[in-house]
Amino acid sequence: MSLVVVNPHDSSEAQSDQAITQNPLPHLPNSNMPAQLPVTSSPTAATCVGSKKLTIIPLIFLIYFEVAGGPYGEESAVQAAGPLLAILGFLIFTFIWCIPEALITAELSTAYPGNGGFVIWADRAFGPFCGSLMGTWKFLSGVINIASFPVLCIDYLKLLFPIFGSGLPRYLSISISTLLLSFLNYTGLAIVGYAAVALAVASLMPFILMFLIALPRIHPNRWLNLGQKGVKKDWNLFVNTLFWNLNYWDSVSTLAGEVDNPQKTFPIGLLAAVIFICLSYLIPLIAVTGAVSVDQSLWEPGFLADAAQMIAGKWLKVWIEIGAVLSSIGLFEAKMSSCAFQVLGMAEIGFLPKLCGARAKWFDTPWVGIVASTVITLGVSFMNLTDIISSANFLYSLSTLLEFASFLWLRRKLPELKRPYLVPMRMPGLVMMCVVPSGVLVFIMATATKTVFLVSGVMTAGGILWFFAMKLIKAKKWCAFNRGEEGGEQA
């Protein structure tokens, strides 16, 4: 089964290219780069990990939480542009953003099934500097996003327990919840994967019930509403809402080394996740916009819970609020896993000192990556996150533009690379596939504030200094590094 959105090319040249890419190659011609990267850094680790590989179902739900986590937060799209454009936005954005990102992740994760993920892709395309910068951008954007989820949990809990609204109880609850959720991540990726399944089911059930209860009350003409007269459309909020709810598809690539048979499992998992995530946004949106008619300004984050009370009663509102907490937990665990395994993967390929790839003795989890991510998360949790999260989006946009460039460069310069999954398009089609989502990324960056530019610039400068610091440490042999997958020959 393949993740396909276009018809395979049928020219003889294209068939020849595809045949070449499907044949196993122990080494690339005129290169010392292996066709596949090592999944682990030692035989012992490989043996231990092998019994705990992620299978297809947990992988699908981890992808779900990497990207979405439920329809919470989609309300702002209606507030910004009205019901019709919100529905069309989530539908169209699936095709112009989600599918290209999923296709690229499927091809490159199966070609390079190691825990370095996108760091490996940039390194193989443009060399170690770009690989290191990619790692910095992705890690910082991911960890800063993690910090928002314990805060969101407490914000929903304070609706039921006002004591968590401010002061010491709030700070303690954020700190304790962050530490507890980090410990759950420490217990193993397989446990996190199956926890994601349970959390997704529990958080989505109230929306399914809301849809079923709302069916008799739906007026389809309400879906055609372009917004209230006199209300100016906020295109910046609209695009940012879609982007915020549907990004981070590539984060799962840092778990490629932990997936059972990733060459087959990744494309299937990504295809299922695209469909699942699209429906998880559209079904509640269709139900509420069709059954409830309210002032457009009320469509703020959290309005779906209020709409549930209008449709079915307070019991469903409370369930959706509890579901928001469960969704935040799932988002935290999925994103913490990808950040922690990114640190491990970067150590395995020599971008970070060998000690950064240490695994816990009992649970075989990347404890150094978990500790590093947790410390940064705790530090950011008590700050005003608005500009910092916008900066994380800016960094994510920069890194994804580099990711698209790496994908195109590798396809052009390494046609012989073994690609167990191949996006069935030739170069002109691939370029077009990347152009539209690149336009979205440019829009996100162009509309950023001066503060965001400043913070992002400082973080990028820090990433550049980090690269040269690691290079100096390696040259001076102040720390042990795994041998030179980092800095592999450029394509």
Summary of the structure (lengths in Angstrom):
residues: 491
radius of gyration: 22.4
end to end distance: 29.3
largest distance: 71.7
contacts: 1752
relative contact order: 0.20
helix: 74%
strand: 1%
